[in-house]
Amino acid sequence: HFFSVTGCGWSSFPLSDLGRFEQARARCARAFEIARASGDSLLLIPAALGSVYLHLSLGEASNAIEIGEEALERLHVMGDLPQWLIPLGAHVAAARVRSGAVESGVALLEHCWDL
């Protein structure tokens, strides 16, 4: 399931960059669907990462923050796994900054750097 979820989630990056937002949204939905069906809560992290990127690309910082914060909480329970916290944290930090919460965004980046 790992490769299915990460493939779907990460495909939202180039699709979003190309302006193919509906396709990116469908890939993110599929990533979450596979992750939930697997029963492996770690798989929700790459699904969230793709979705956070999509919402950032759409200028929807509040949606990116909502999805990203939930994933960050899940990661914290799992021990702040750096391989996921750093990319997810960077995108959530960008969303925080875009929403006007600059200090909070910078603090999250600094937390990621300290790992």
C-alpha positions in Angstrom: 0.0 0.0 0.0 2.9 2.3 0.7 3.8 2.8 -3.0 0.2 3.2 -4.0 -0.4 5.9 -1.4 2.9 7.8 -2.0 2.5 7.5 -5.8 -1.0 9.0 -5.7 -0.1 11.7 -3.1 3.1 12.8 -4.8 1.5 12.8 -8.2 -0.5 15.8 -7.0 2.7 17.9 -7.1 3.3 17.9 -10.9 -0.4 17.8 -11.6 -0.9 20.9 -9.4 2.1 22.6 -11.0 0.5 22.0 -14.4 -2.8 23.4 -13.3 -4.5 20.1 -13.5 -6.2 20.5 -10.1 -9.2 18.2 -10.6 -6.8 15.3 -11.5 -4.6 16.2 -8.5 -7.7 16.3 -6.2 -8.7 12.9 -7.5 -5.2 11.5 -6.8 -5.2 12.9 -3.3 -8.7 11.4 -2.6 -7.4 8.1 -3.9 -4.3 8.3 -1.7 -6.5 8.9 1.4 -8.9 6.1 0.4 -6.0 3.5 0.1 -4.4 4.8 3.3 -7.6 4.5 5.3 -8.5 1.1 3.9 -5.0 -0.2 4.7 -5.4 0.4 8.5 -1.9 1.8 8.6 -2.1 5.3 10.1 1.4 6.2 8.9 0.1 6.0 5.3 -2.1 9.0 6.0 1.0 11.2 6.1 2.0 10.9 2.4 -1.6 11.3 1.5 -1.8 14.5 3.6 1.4 15.8 2.1 0.0 15.6 -1.4 -3.2 17.3 -0.3 -1.4 20.1 1.5 0.6 20.8 -1.7 -2.6 20.8 -3.8 -4.3 23.3 -1.4 -1.2 25.5 -1.3 -1.2 25.5 -5.1 -4.9 26.5 -5.1 -4.2 29.4 -2.7 -6.2 27.6 0.0 -3.8 28.0 2.9 -6.5 27.4 5.5 -7.4 24.0 4.0 -3.7 23.1 3.8 -3.2 24.0 7.4 -6.2 22.0 8.6 -5.0 18.8 6.7 -1.4 19.4 7.6 -1.9 20.1 11.3 -3.8 16.8 11.7 -1.0 14.9 10.0 1.6 16.7 12.1 -0.3 15.6 15.2 -0.3 12.1 14.0 3.4 12.3 13.3 4.1 13.7 16.7 2.5 10.6 18.3 4.7 8.4 16.1 7.9 10.2 17.2 8.2 13.0 14.6 9.7 10.8 11.9 12.1 13.2 10.1 11.6 11.6 6.7 7.9 12.8 6.9 8.1 15.7 9.3 10.5 17.7 7.3 8.7 17.8 3.9 5.2 18.0 5.6 6.4 20.6 8.1 7.9 22.7 5.3 4.6 22.8 3.4 2.5 23.4 6.5 4.9 26.2 7.5 4.4 27.8 4.1 0.7 27.6 4.5 1.0 29.3 8.0 3.1 32.1 6.5 0.7 32.6 3.6 -2.2 32.8 6.1 -0.3 35.5 8.0 1.0 33.4 10.9 4.6 34.1 10.0 6.1 33.5 13.5 4.3 30.1 13.7 5.5 29.1 10.3 9.1 30.0 11.1 8.8 28.2 14.4 7.7 25.0 12.6 10.6 25.3 10.2 13.0 25.6 13.0 11.5 22.6 14.7 12.0 20.6 11.5 15.6 21.8 11.2 16.4 20.7 14.8 15.7 17.1 14.0 
